[in-house]
Amino acid sequence: MSKLTAHVRNVLASNAAILAEARALFPDARARNLKPGQDWFRIENLSAEEATVYIYDEIGYFGTSAQGFVDQLNGITAPKLNIRINSPGGDVFDGVAIHSALMASKAHVTVHIDGIAASAASYIAMAGDNIIMARNATMMIHEASGLVWGNKREMRQQAALLEKLDGNIADMYQMQAGGTIEDWLALMEAETWYTGQEALAAGLVDEITQPDEDEPEEPDVPVARLSLAAFNYAGRAEAPAPRIAPPVPEPEDTWAWTMAMNTAANKLTRA
């Protein structure tokens, strides 16, 4: 597909390498026991034309693994895929795997940020071909974090892996919004929060909706774990205003200018 440019393919390959490294260093020993009637995502409105995936909880900490999510995603053959997000994030590696799967999907992916897209949920949102955010919703970007128990070598391995992850995640924001990797790394280090309007100004979303527009039907999934306690700020109202970089000016059309000069020169030569 056209969205799989050389840059995107490089990012996906880098993501795959990081995930392989993470699995080798830190085998997944988490319990995957589903709670009755619950999971952190749900697929609804499945038809031949479109499907809707709700991510309305913490990603990957219980229930279905990222691989299980990807397997179900790959089973959707509809040409239109809606991803609706209201999540504080979750497992960083699961988030990277889900982003990669959505980027590689043949469907046209429209992401709707209905409430909050923080941490891993924010860069999952970057996989959308079109990203729509409610005006009163919030987005948060920050550095990857993790826990490790071991000696100094294992601590260094974890630190090196987190540094790679930060670079790849910054690249996801850059692919959507432009700017430089260094800019996004600085914003991630600061833990930056955005309203819908601020995310639009930063280029992180393509459009925003008014509070009474595009109201989603509530999925049959209880949402009881949306906690911001792990973050430095308890939401956008508690955080400083984000630094919005000025848009990078478009380069001058030097090709057209050169062609015009060559045409003029040819006319003079013929004269």
C-alpha positions, 0 to 999 in steps of 0.5 A: 500500500502507499502508506508503506513508504521506505521510511515506514518500512524501516520503522516497522523493521526496527520495531520488529528487531526491538520486540525480538530483543525484548522477548529474548531479554525479558520473556513474558511471564504475565498472567493472561487470565481473562476477567469474566466478560472483559478484555482491554479491547473489543471488536464490534460492527464487524461486516464485509465493509467495515469493523470497529475496534474499541481500545477502552482500557489499559493495554496488554496488562491482562487478557489477550496478548498483543499477538492475540490482538494482531491475530484477530486484527489480521482476520478482519478483511473489511476495507475500513477499520475504525479504532476508537481509543480511550486508554491511559496506555499500557505495555510498551512492547504491546503498543509497538506491536499493535502500531506495527500491525495497524500500519501494515494493515491493508484496510483504511484505518481511521483512529478516533480518540474519544477520551484519552490517548496516553502513553502507548495509546498515543503512538498506537493512534499514530498508525491511523490513515486519518486521526480524529480527536474529540476537542475535549479529549486529551493526549499524552506522550512520554518516555518508555519505562520498565522494570527489571530485576538483576545485576548491572549488566541486565540494568544496562541492557534494559536502559539500552532497550528503552533508549531504542524504544524512545527513538522509535516512538519519537519516529512514530510522532515525526511520521505523523506531525513532522519536526525532528526526532530530537524535538519529539524526544524532548517533548517525551522527556517532559511528559507533554499533554495536549488537548484536542486543539493543541494536538491539532496545532502540533500535527498529531491529529488530522481533525478535531470534533465538537463535543456533540459530534461523532459520539461513539456507541458505548461498547459493552466493556466495563472501564474501571482501570483508567488511572493516571497515577503513574504519570507526573501530571494527573491530566492536561489540567495539571500539566504545563502547556505543550510547546508547539513548534512552528510549522516547517516551511515548505521548500521552494519549488526549485525544480519548477524554477530550474525548468523555467530558467532552462526554457527561457535560456533555450528560447534565447539560444534559438533566437 
